[in-house]
Amino acid sequence: MASASRRGLGQLLQQGWNEIPEVLASTGLAFAGIGLATVGCYNYVKTDGDNRRYKSTYVVMRSDDPKAKLIRKD
């Protein structure tokens, strides 16, 4: 009796796909989106993405600010 109630992960995913495919598909897409967003945010911070050549507003920085050394001189 105990073996009948035990299911592997593959069996549960297969049953879930047969019963509620939209929930499983949207969950998979959500995890993919979270992963891509994490990679995108990491690359944005790593490449100093806030240092854009053309900004919509002016930013005034003091000369002793550490970010002042990173400003583009284009």
N, C-alpha and C positions, 0 to 999 in steps of 0.2 A: 504494500500500500504506500509506503514511503517513497518508493522509486517512481510511482506514478505521478506524485506531486512535484518531484524534482524536475527542473528543466534547465537546460543550458542557455547561455546567453544567445546563441544562434537561434534556438527554438523560440525564445521570447521575442527576438527581433522579427523573425519570420511571422509569428502570430500577430505581432503589432502591425507589421506592414500589411497583413491581410485585413485587419480590423480597422485600423486608423492610419492609413498611409499619409494623409495630409499632415498629421501631427508629427510623424517620424521624419517626413521630408522637410518640413519647416524647421524642425529641431536641428537636422543636419545642416541646413542652409544657415541657420543662426550661428552654429558653431564655426562654420567656414567664415562667416562675416566677422565674427569676433576675432578669429585668428588673423584675417587680413587687416582689420582695423588696428590690431596690436602691432603688426609688422609695419604698417603705414605710420603710426604714431612714433614708433621707435626710429624709423628712418628720418622722420621729420625732425626729431630732437637731435639725432646723430649728425645730420648735415646742416644744423643751425637753420631750420626752415623759417624762422621768424625774421631772418635777415634778408628781406626781399629788396629788390632793386627799386621798385616803384611801390610806395605805400600810399594808402588813401588818406592818412593823417600824418602830420609832422610829429616827430619825436625829438625832444630836446634831452641830451645826455650830458652829464658832467664829464670832464676829461679824465677824471680818476675812476670812472665806472669801468669795471672789467669788460662789459659788453662794448664799450667804445672802441676797443682794439679790434673787434671783429667786424666793424661796419665796413661795407664795401665802399671803395673810393671811385667806382665807375663813373 
